[in-house]
Amino acid sequence: MFTGRRLILPLLFVLTLAAVGCHAQTPAQSGQGLSPELTRRVEVLIRAKTNVPPNYDIHISPKTKSDVPGYDEIIVTFTAEGQASKPIRFLLSEDGKTLAQFTKYDISQDPKALVSGANRPARGGPANAPVIIVGFDDLECPYCAKMHAQLFPALTERYKDQVRIVYRDFPLDQHPWAMRAAINANCLAAQSSTGYWNLVDYIHSHASTMGGDEKSLAKANDTLDTLTRDEGKRQKVDLAALNACIAKQDDSAVKASVKEAEALGIDSTPALFINGAKLEGAVPLEYVYKMIDNALTASGQTPPPPPVPSPSPTPQTAPSTKPGS
């Protein structure tokens, strides 16, 4: 529950909306009106905490029962020059001595289900593995390539079938061939999960050379198409269907993945969700282990023993010499 200065940011946001002309209807209220004296106390506090301009009128609704014991709910609306802000809800203690706000979050859903890895190629453990790691990946991103090369081999070695790894698409606009790489990989994934991962492994390990020395987009695209077809042949997929998919370059599924990532607050790659817990940026491997261990414990599983740190090399002392020896 927030009181005092914690009211400032939400209220300033409301005032900004009013200034640019947002209109909102104040919900109809049926309840007990505040006394003039209590109304003034609420208004004076709000004006003091937000430095609201004098030309803004503050409208305070009658109080109604809230779902917070000991508090009623009131709705405050700001108006200026005929324009109304969005209504903002406050809690008013039943004794009229405390004005408060609080944010309520729904935690009824298992966080593991918040970021789906369904219908995506996976490696590591089975579909019912206790820990699902969903990574939003850009095949042209050098940081993603580094994570791909270092992090996931370590995780699969340590956790074996306890973790299942899934990639979702998040090609960045500044990476010119990342979208085509994602589409081609998905074309292959439709017929072969093994082929998908083989292609992803190869692209990540050779991304810096894609397009040749001149970094030609046309050459990069041709190389991606060739790599995808060659891997399709190795996996004995339906080549006609694969070629048609490559030629079509349907980006709708990739864009849907990007939209979902943005809704989750992602604006860069790589980004991981470990049973729904978000992890962004370059962090030490032991932090990742800790998050996975916590997820395993919460799932009723026993994490592996702590990894044994590699021994530090013994410093070599140069042999001493004496003049004339």
N, C-alpha and C positions, 0 to 999 in steps of 0.2 A: 504494500500500500504506500502510495507516495503522497507526501504533504509538502508544504513550504515551497522551496525553490524548484522541486521536481515538477511543479505545474507549469513552469515557464515555457519549455519547448513546445509541448502540445498546444498551448494556448497561442503562442506566437504563430504556429502553423495555421491555426484557425483564422487568426487575424489576416494573415497573408492571403488566404483563400478569399476572404471577404473583399480585400483590396482589389483583387483582380477580377472580381465580378462573379464569383461562384454563388449560385443560389441553392438554398436547401430549405425544405419545409421543416419546421419544428414539429416533431411528433405530437399528436394530440395527447393531452395529459388530463387525467381525471384523478385528482388527489387533493390533499390539503394544501392550501396556499400558505406561503411563508408570511409571517408578520412583517409589517413595514420595517421594524427595527432589525429583524434577522436578515431580511432582504438586503438592507443597507450594509450590514456587516459582511455578507458574502460579496457584494459588489465592491466594497472598499478593498477587501483582500485581493480580489481578482485584479482590480485596477493597479494596486500597489505591486503585485507580483509580475505583471505583464507590461507595465507602463503603457497601457492602452490609451490611444489618443482621446482627447476630450470629446471629439465629435462621434465617437462610437457609443451607441446605446447598448446596454447589457440587459438582456431579458432573461429572467429566471422563472422556470416553470414551477407549478405546484410540486410538492414532494410526493413520491409514490414509494411503495415498498420495494426494497431491493433484496437480492439473494444473499447479502452480507449481513450477518446478525449484528444488530445494534445500529444499523445505518439505513437511511432512506436514500432514494435517488432523486436528484434534480437535474434538469437539463438547462444549460446556459447557451444562449445564442447572441451573437454580436451583429449589429446592423449599423450601416453608415451609408448615407445618400441613397437610401432605398434598396441597398444590396445586403443580403443576409449571408452570414457564415454558415458552415455546417454546424449542426448542434453538437455540443460536447457534454458528456455525462460526468457528473460529480456525485460523490457520496457525502451525505450530510448526516452527522451523528444524531441520534434521536434526542439527545439533550441539547442540540443546536450549538455545540462548542467546537466541533471539528469538521473541517471541510477536507475531503481527500479524493484522490483518484487511485485507481489500480487497474492493471492490465490482466485480463483473464485469458489463459491459453488452454487449448484442448490437448490433453495428453492421453486421451483414451485409446489412440491408435498406437500400435507397436511401431517405434521409429524405424525398425527394419523394413517395414512396408511402405515408408514414405517415399523412398527412391527405388523405383522398380528396376530389376534386371531381367524381367520376363522377356522371353522371345529374343534373347540376345545370346551370342556365342559365349561360352564360359570355359574357364580352365580352373584346375584345382579340384576342390571337393565337389560332391554331388549337389543336386538342387536343394536338398534338405540340410546342407551344411549349416552349422550353428552361426557362422559369420559370413555375411555377404559383403564383398567390397565392390562398390560400383564406382568406376573411375570415368570422369568426363575427359575425353582425350582429343587431342589435335595431332594428327599424324605428321604435321609439318613443324610442330613445336619442339625446339631443342630440349626444353626442360622436361617435356613429356617423354622424349626419347631417353633422357638420362634416368628418369624414374623407372621407365619400362625396363631398362637394362639392369638396374641395380636393386630396385625395391622388390619387384614381384618374384624374382628367383629366390631372394632371401626369405620371403614370406612363405612360398610353397615349400621350401626346404624345412623351415621351422615348424609350420603348422600342418603340413601334409593335407589331409582331407578335411580339416577343420575350417578351412576358408575356401570360398568360391569367389572367383574374380570375374567381373563383367566390365566391359567397356561400353560407354555410351558416347555418342558423337557430339563434339563441340568445336568444330573448325572455326578459327578466328578469321575475321574479315581481312586482316593484314597478311594472311598467309594464302598466296594465290592458288596453290594447287591442293590445299588441304580439303576443300569440299569434294573435289574429284576423287581424292584418295579415300575419303569416307564413303562415298557412293560406291566406288568399285569394291571396296572391302565388304560392304553390305551385299552387293551383287553376289559375291562369292559365299558370304555367310548364309545366304538363302539356300545353298545346296551343300555346303561343307563347313562345319565349325572348325575342323582341323585346318582346312585351307585358309579360312579367315585369319586364324592366329598365325599361321606361317607367313601370310602376306603382311600382317601387322608387324610381326617380328622383323621382317626384312626391311619394310619401309622405315621403321624407326631407326634401325641400325645403319641405313644408307641415306637418310633424309638430307644430310648435308651435301651429298653429291647429286641429288636429284636435279635434273635440268642442265647438268654439265657445268663446265667452267663458266659459261656465259649466263648460267641461271635462266635459261630459256623456259618460259611457261609452256610453250608448245612441246618442247622436248620432254619436259617433266610429265606432261599429260600423256604423251605417247609411251613413255617409259612405264607409267602407272598402268596403262591399258595392257601393255605387253606382259608386265609382271603378273597381272591379274589373270590373263589368259593362260600363261604358262603354269601358274599354280592350279588353275582349273583343270588343265590337262593332267597334271600329276595326281589330282584327286579324282580324276575320271568323272567329272560332272558333265551335265548336259551343256555342251559348248555353245550350241545354238541359242539356248536360253540365256547363258552367261553373256554372249556377245550382244544379244538384243538389250540386255539390261545395261551393259556398259555404254552402248550407243544411245540409249534413251536418256541417261543421266538424270533420272528422276530424283530431285533433291527434297521431296516432301517429307520423307521419314527423317532425314538429317535435320531439316529445319524444325520439325516437331521436337526432336531431341534438344536442339538449341533453345527452343522456347521453354521447355520444361526446366532446363538448366538455369535459365535466366530467372524463372519463377522461384528457384531455390537459392537465388542470390549469387549465382556464379557469374563472374565476369572475366575470368582468366583460367588458364590451364597450367598444370594439371590440378584437378580437384577430385578428392576421394570422399566417399561416404561409407563409413564402416558401421554396418548395421544402423544406418541412418545418421550417424554422427559425422559432421562435416570436418574435413581436414584439407587445408589449402596451403600451398607454398612448400618450400624446401624445409623439412624438419628432420632432426636426427632420427635414425631408424629406431632407436629405443623408445621414442615417443609413440611411433606407430605400433610397436610391440605392446606398449602399455594400453593403447586404445583397444587393440584386438584382445588382449588378455582380459580387460574389463568387460568387453562384449561377451567373451566366452564364459566368464564367471556369471554374468547376468543371465546367460542361457542355461546355467546349470552344468557347464562343462569345466573341466580342469585344464588350465593352460599348460603348455610345456614348461619344463624347468627353465629358469633364466639362462640365457645364452652365456657361455663361458667366454669372457673377453680374451682376445688374442694377446699373448704375452708381448710386452714391449721388447724390442731388440736390445741386447746388451751392448752398451757403448764400447767401441773398440779403442783401446788406449795405444797410442803410437809408442813404439819402443824407444826408450831413452838412449841417447848416445853421448859419449864423452869425447872431447877432443883427443885425437890421437889414438882412439880405440879401434 
